[in-house]
Amino acid sequence: MIYFDNSSTTRPDETVLESFIAANMKYYANPASLHVFGREAEILLNRSKEQMLSLVGNAEGEVVLTSGGTEANNLAILGLAEAYRARGKHVITTQIEHPSILNACRKLEDIGFEVDYLKVDDQGLLSLDELEKMVRKDTILVSIMHVNNEIGTIQPIRQCAELIKKNSRAIFHSDCVQSFGKLPVNMDELGLDAITISAHKVNGLKNSGALLLKKGVMPHAINFGGGQEKGLRSGTVSVPNAVAMAKAMRISTVKEERADYRNWRNLLIEACRPYENIRILSPEAGAPHILSIAFKSINGEVAVNYFQEQGIIISTSSACSSKNKNAGHVIEAIGLENKFKNGVIRVSFGNTNTKDEIDEFIRVLNSFMVLIERGM
């Protein structure tokens, strides 16, 4: 089977698995313990965090290890808003964030915060003019996803940071789950105060994520216990997970976007262009590893099943919403025509894919379009 659902999850790299197993066998002690085994585990834990920080241009910062991107996003929104509420109660995000951001923002609204949601155009891009008008002196937190997980839109993070810092003292957070490993992610260069990363999106292990923070930026805890992770995330810290995540980040870090992904994506776009029954949803300048398209008057599940029968795995949208029969919030936000809304599929590349697999996808796409044009 050909696997093109890498934005949902990736296959763990063998070297990541090896590092995880080795750390479990040798550094199994609780890093909070005072004995020699505990101290050895703590040293390895700190070394892993230092590696993570250096890979995102934030050597002096902090890492809070989490169970994944969702928990890290929750900590960013709920924890940072609570930590800086003395400055104000105004928060800004976009309409097309991951549900772990949007639902956390709705929780903020329930407890008295004011949240503004930036609109996007039909390419999923926010308006810098709207952002500038929205930022206020009492804005304490802005969260804007670097790369959208459903259609691959790349937001102008650096320009956003300049506007935010010029007009407020707000903390700027970005969900970089879909950008890290495919695009350069340097917190200093992007002007970010906090980012979210998830290991299983970059050939690491599930249940491993992190919130990476600039020096001096500290959220309040949103769970409570023994005070691990400097009181920000209680519970026994898994040193092997930290080691494996640092390894996954090391092998996936890029200094520029993946040229092979960009070439493959362009080939798929050109293959789709001749068909009036296909809408290309992803911007041409979007992330190189994600292509979202929609079929006219065809349910996306029909396409997914057909491609699977032909030996190709794709998804209908994000994994978080693919079982929802209604059009997702991203599709609604970009204003897709009704006759295309239910026919959305997403193709996403990973480092196990090849050019031959792209050619096979195009062959299957053409055969599927023949069936559509014949009325299935």
TADACOR-V492764 format. One line per field, one symbol per residue. ss: DSSP state (H for helix, E for strand, L for the rest). psi: psi as a letter, one per 30 degrees, with the letter a starting at -180 (. if undefined). burial: 1 if it has 16 or more other C-alpha atoms within 10 Angstrom, else 0. A space follows every 50 residues. Layout:
ss->???
psi->???
burial->???
//
This chain:
ss->LEELELLLLLLLLHHHHHHHHHHHHHLLLLLLLLLHHHHHHHHHHHHHHH HHHHHLLLLLLEEEEELLHHHHHHHHHHHHHHHLHHHLLEEEEELLLLHH HHHHHHHHHHLLLEEEEELELLLLLELHHHHHHHLLLLEEEEELLLELLL LLLELLHHHHHHHHHHHLLLEEEEELLLLELLELLLHHHHLLLEEEEEHH HLLLLLLLEEEEELLLLLLLLLLLLLLLLLLLLLLLLLHHHHHHHHHHHH HHLLLLLLHHHHHHHHHHHHHHHLLLLEEELLLLLLLLLEEEEEELLLLH HHHHHHHHHLLEELELLLLLLLLLLLLLHHHHHLLLLHHHHLLEEEEELL LLLLHHHHHHHHHHHHHHHHHHHLLL
psi->kkjhhffellkkkefeeeeeeeeeeehflkffkfleeeeeeeeeeeeeee eeeefghhfgalkjkafaeeeeeeeeeeeeeeegfffagkkkalfglkff eeeeeeeeefgglkkkjkllafggklkeeeeefeklfgkfkkjkkekkfe fgkjkieeeeeeeeeeglgkkjkkjgefekfelkjjeeefhkfklkkkef fhgaklgklkjkklkfjkllkflkbfglhhffillkkjeeeeeeeeeeee ffkkflljeeeeeeeeeeeeffefkfgkkjfkkegakffkkklkkkgkke eeeeeeeefggkkllfblffgffkflklfeeeefhkkeffefgklkkkll gflleeeeeeeeeeeeeeeeeefgg.
burial->01111111111110011011101100111111000011111101110111 11101111101111110111111111111111010001111111111101 11011001000011111111011111000010011101111111111111 11111110011011001011111111111111111110011111111111 11111101111111000111110000011011110011111111111111 01110011011101100110110000111111110111111111110111 10110111000111111100010000110111110100011111111111 00100011001101100110000000
//
